[in-house]
Structures are given as C-alpha cells and as structure tokens.
Amino acid sequence: MNGKLIAGFIVVLALVFGAGLYYSQVYAYYDRLDASAPAADIRATTFEGVTEDLLAENFEGIDAETSPIRFRACFITPLSVAMMSETFQPYVRPEPLIAPKWFGCFDAKRIGADLEAGEAVAFLGEENFEYGIDRVVAVYPDGRGYAWNQINRCGKAVFDGDPAPMGCPPAPEGN
C-alpha cells in the first residue's frame, strides 16, 4: 500500500513539474512587442554598412529577456524585393528559428523552405547587435516580411568556448 502511494506521488509530482516546464518554455518568458517599442524597429544593413529603418506595417512581434535569440516578428513592407536587393546586404545561410505555436504568424519551416526555394530573400538586419547575434530580415515579393535573431559564426565559436574566428570583433569580457 505504501509503495502505491509513493509511486502515485512521484507520478503526480512529475506531471506538475512537466507542466510547469512546458509553460515556462512556451509561454512564461515571451512578451508581445508593441509596434512602437524600440525592439520592434525593423532595420536592414546597406552595402555601405549603414543600418537603416525599413518601412513596416501590421507589425506583430515577440521577444524575451532570457535569450537574445527569442525575437520573432511578422510585418508587411511596401518596399520591393528588387529595390531591397540593390540596397541591402543579403544574409548568407538564414535559418529561421521555430516560434511558439501560439505566435501563429511566424512559420519558421515554411519561411526556411521558401528561402531555400528562392521564393523569399533574406537580408542582414543588423550584424552583432548583441555579440554573436545577428538580426535577419526575410521578405517576400508580396511584401510579407519576417525577422528573427540568429547566432552568427563569431557567436557559435565563442559560445562553444573557442576563440573568435578571424574577422570577428573581440568577445566581451566573461565569454
């Protein structure tokens, strides 16, 4: 009888802990961004290395203070892909990160497949806005746009404990 009670307690405790862990990963740390918040500014970097604000309407975004790669955004831009391709740096190897299911406008798998198929184009939003993290902006010909933060090659090396590769800015103290 005592064994069943202890086993039941362990199962209930595991379920409660599992539910708490799921909630914390999917809901607890994310905040919706107001379109007027500074974090909601959508920018792209020109071929001259200047970061410029993009025209963005119908902005929806999420972010979290717990990680620099939790930012995701959806928006509409009146700028054409052709004009952007002549003005802004392309982003090599864009990898959209999965967003929580409740943030329905951002489908990372579809965006990634469309980028590979050439149906969307990725641009450098802002390089190393936080050490080792780039902001990436992807735009479709119809004006739909998406943005996310992605670890760059400098960040991958330094976050793994290796020295920064050639051409990377010096790592901040403590990394």
C-alpha positions as CSV (number, residue, x, y, z in Angstrom):
1,M,0.0,0.0,0.0
2,N,2.8,2.5,0.8
3,G,4.6,1.7,-2.5
4,K,1.5,2.6,-4.5
5,L,1.1,5.9,-2.6
6,I,4.8,6.8,-3.1
7,A,4.6,5.9,-6.8
8,G,1.5,7.9,-7.2
9,F,3.1,10.9,-5.5
10,I,6.1,10.6,-7.8
11,V,3.9,10.5,-10.9
12,V,1.8,13.5,-9.8
13,L,5.0,15.4,-9.0
14,A,6.5,14.6,-12.4
15,L,3.3,15.7,-14.2
16,V,3.2,19.0,-12.3
17,F,6.9,19.6,-12.9
18,G,6.5,18.7,-16.6
19,A,3.5,21.1,-17.0
20,G,5.5,23.9,-15.3
21,L,8.5,23.3,-17.5
22,Y,6.3,23.3,-20.7
23,Y,4.6,26.5,-19.6
24,S,7.9,28.2,-18.9
25,Q,9.4,27.3,-22.2
26,V,6.4,28.1,-24.4
27,Y,4.6,31.0,-22.6
28,A,6.2,32.4,-19.5
29,Y,9.2,34.3,-20.8
30,Y,7.8,35.6,-24.1
31,D,6.4,39.1,-24.2
32,R,4.4,40.5,-27.1
33,L,6.1,43.6,-28.5
34,D,4.2,46.8,-29.1
35,A,4.8,48.1,-32.6
36,S,6.2,51.4,-31.1
37,A,8.7,49.6,-28.9
38,P,12.4,50.2,-29.8
39,A,12.8,46.4,-30.1
40,A,10.2,46.4,-32.8
41,D,12.2,48.5,-35.2
42,I,12.9,46.6,-38.4
43,R,16.2,47.5,-39.9
44,A,18.4,46.4,-42.7
45,T,22.1,47.0,-43.4
46,T,23.1,48.6,-46.7
47,F,26.1,47.6,-48.8
48,E,27.9,50.6,-47.3
49,G,27.4,49.1,-43.8
50,V,24.8,51.6,-42.7
51,T,21.8,50.3,-40.8
52,E,18.5,51.8,-42.0
53,D,15.0,51.6,-40.7
54,L,12.6,49.7,-43.0
55,L,9.0,50.7,-43.6
56,A,7.0,48.1,-41.7
57,E,3.2,47.9,-41.2
58,N,1.0,45.5,-39.3
59,F,3.9,44.6,-37.0
60,E,3.5,41.6,-34.7
61,G,6.4,40.6,-32.6
62,I,7.6,38.6,-29.5
63,D,10.8,38.7,-27.5
64,A,12.2,37.6,-24.2
65,E,14.8,38.9,-21.9
66,T,16.0,35.4,-21.1
67,S,17.7,34.8,-24.5
68,P,18.8,37.1,-27.4
69,I,17.5,34.6,-30.0
70,R,13.9,34.6,-28.9
71,F,12.9,37.6,-31.0
72,R,10.4,36.9,-33.9
73,A,8.5,39.4,-35.9
74,C,6.0,39.5,-38.8
75,F,5.2,42.6,-40.8
76,I,4.3,44.0,-44.2
77,T,6.6,46.3,-46.1
78,P,5.8,48.4,-49.2
79,L,9.4,48.0,-50.4
80,S,10.0,45.7,-53.3
81,V,12.4,42.8,-53.1
82,A,14.2,44.2,-56.2
83,M,14.8,47.6,-54.5
84,M,15.9,45.9,-51.3
85,S,18.3,43.6,-53.2
86,E,20.0,46.6,-54.7
87,T,20.2,48.4,-51.4
88,F,20.7,45.9,-48.6
89,Q,23.2,43.1,-47.9
90,P,21.9,39.6,-48.4
91,Y,22.2,37.3,-45.5
92,V,24.1,34.1,-46.1
93,R,22.6,30.9,-44.6
94,P,19.5,32.3,-42.9
95,E,17.9,29.8,-40.5
96,P,14.6,30.9,-39.1
97,L,14.1,29.6,-35.6
98,I,10.9,27.9,-34.5
99,A,8.4,30.2,-32.7
100,P,5.9,29.1,-30.1
101,K,2.7,27.7,-31.7
102,W,0.6,30.5,-30.2
103,F,2.6,33.0,-32.3
104,G,0.8,31.9,-35.5
105,C,2.1,34.5,-38.0
106,F,5.7,33.1,-37.9
107,D,6.1,29.6,-39.5
108,A,9.8,29.0,-39.5
109,K,9.7,25.8,-41.5
110,R,7.7,27.5,-44.3
111,I,9.9,30.6,-44.3
112,G,13.1,28.4,-44.4
113,A,11.8,26.3,-47.3
114,D,10.8,29.4,-49.2
115,L,14.2,31.0,-48.6
116,E,15.8,27.8,-50.0
117,A,13.5,27.8,-53.0
118,G,14.1,31.4,-53.7
119,E,10.6,32.5,-53.0
120,A,11.8,34.9,-50.3
121,V,15.0,36.8,-49.8
122,A,16.9,37.2,-46.6
123,F,18.8,40.4,-45.7
124,L,21.2,41.3,-42.9
125,G,19.1,43.3,-40.5
126,E,21.8,44.2,-38.0
127,E,25.1,42.4,-37.5
128,N,26.3,41.7,-34.0
129,F,23.6,43.9,-32.4
130,E,24.5,41.8,-29.4
131,Y,27.8,40.0,-29.6
132,G,27.5,36.9,-31.8
133,I,23.8,37.6,-32.7
134,D,22.6,39.0,-36.0
135,R,19.1,40.2,-36.8
136,V,17.8,38.7,-40.0
137,V,15.0,40.0,-42.2
138,A,13.3,37.9,-44.9
139,V,10.9,39.5,-47.4
140,Y,8.6,38.0,-50.0
141,P,7.7,39.7,-53.3
142,D,4.2,40.4,-52.0
143,G,5.6,42.5,-49.1
144,R,5.3,39.9,-46.3
145,G,8.3,40.2,-44.0
146,Y,9.7,38.3,-41.1
147,A,12.5,38.9,-38.7
148,W,14.4,36.8,-36.2
149,N,17.7,36.8,-34.3
150,Q,20.3,34.2,-35.3
151,I,23.7,33.2,-33.9
152,N,26.4,34.1,-36.3
153,R,29.8,32.4,-36.9
154,C,31.5,34.5,-34.3
155,G,28.9,33.7,-31.7
156,K,28.9,30.0,-32.5
157,A,32.7,29.7,-31.8
158,V,32.8,31.9,-28.7
159,F,29.7,30.4,-27.1
160,D,31.2,27.0,-27.6
161,G,34.3,28.2,-25.7
162,D,36.6,28.5,-28.7
163,P,38.5,31.7,-29.7
164,A,36.7,34.1,-32.1
165,P,37.4,33.3,-35.8
166,M,39.4,35.8,-37.9
167,G,37.4,38.9,-38.8
168,C,35.2,38.8,-35.7
169,P,35.1,41.6,-33.1
170,P,36.7,40.8,-29.8
171,A,34.5,38.8,-27.5
172,P,33.1,40.7,-24.5
173,E,34.6,40.1,-21.1
174,G,33.2,36.9,-19.4
175,N,32.8,34.9,-22.6
